[in-house]
Amino acid sequence: MIALFVDSLSEYSGKNTVCLCVGIKLRGMKKSVGFFKPLGVFPTHVGGVLTDEDMAFYKEALHLDEAPDELCPVVLTHELLSDLLGGKPAGAYAEKTKDAFKKVSGGKDVTIIVGIGHFRSGTMISLSEADFMKETGGKILLTDSVVYVNRTVDCLLEAKQEFGENLAGVIFNRVEAKKKRFIETVMTPYLASKGIDVFGVIPEDPKLAAVTVRQILHSLNGRLLCCEDKLDGIVERFAIGAMNVDAALRQFVRVREKAVITGGDRSDIMLAALETSTKCLVLTGNLYPNDVVLSRAQQAGVPVILVSHDTSETVERFEAMMGRLSIRDTSKVDYAVGVMSSYINYDALFRKLGL
């Protein structure tokens, strides 16, 4: 059994999409593939059983046979965090993780292990990601979106020092168009000279990053004011309406299939947004809009969501939500597989893994 640990160097670099697509590609090669997450940080319940949101999605999308609490045996709830910080012994959680991994990986050709973004994550349960990877004898595949080139290179060199030949390499995902050529022609040869393979440079894809209005409503704990029948609309980007109306309108025209986040007292911004390709309005500060805005939104079929947070906090939550939820939609799976197949050198990756 080959253990492939997939982790990210930066937030929202599409790690779950890479895990999913690599697993589906291996299944297409008639390989038996398991999925496992040692430590979950997004608690949810499936059939009354505590698990992680990522693994709940994998179980549904890939029809996995294992129980939810086997796919992710330890979930960092507020209660568990309080217990650990209060001095509760952590060794039992490490043993629980190892036992679950044996069940999930048994009889598999490859088990894909989903990390949570840092080699030392899990230290508080006495089993860090790095230690777990070394214990399984696995290989590690990293993802990154290259926000800052120097940070990415430093982190990859650090990973090479940490894991040596067990570092399979890296996939750069959700890369801004202006950086793609530099990564391919400058960064990739440099990393190769350091023994670090680059298996793909995947440009940012608005369709893969998109979420539904319904997901926005639930994730922001918002209150829907109109257009309940439009909650399945797809939002690819968001725009912030915090400037004068002329500047806002210029921005709104450029950004299509968007959610507009603005204060509930900015009727001018809302009406401008409704003249462009807007999928929903997110009104901050718990400020109810006037009747003119609601009437126009109803006519245009644009849901209006009221949230209690201020604009700055709402933007932060929105960014985190789009990063986390982008692939958690079974309707996107086939599209994601097609995109990844166009850019990932699976042959080179699987050779590196000995497949």
Beta strands, then each sheet from edge to edge (+ up, - down):
strand 1: 2-8
strand 2: 33-36
strand 3: 39-40
strand 4: 43-46
strand 5: 49-52
strand 6: 74-75
strand 7: 110-114
strand 8: 139-144
strand 9: 167-175
strand 10: 198-203
strand 11: 211-212
strand 12: 223-226
strand 13: 234-235
strand 14: 237-241
strand 15: 258-263
strand 16: 278-284
strand 17: 304-306
sheet 1: 2+ 7+ 1+ 8+ 9+ 10+
sheet 2: 3+ 6+
sheet 3: 4+ 5-
sheet 4: 11+ 13-
sheet 5: 12+ 17- 16- 15- 14-
end
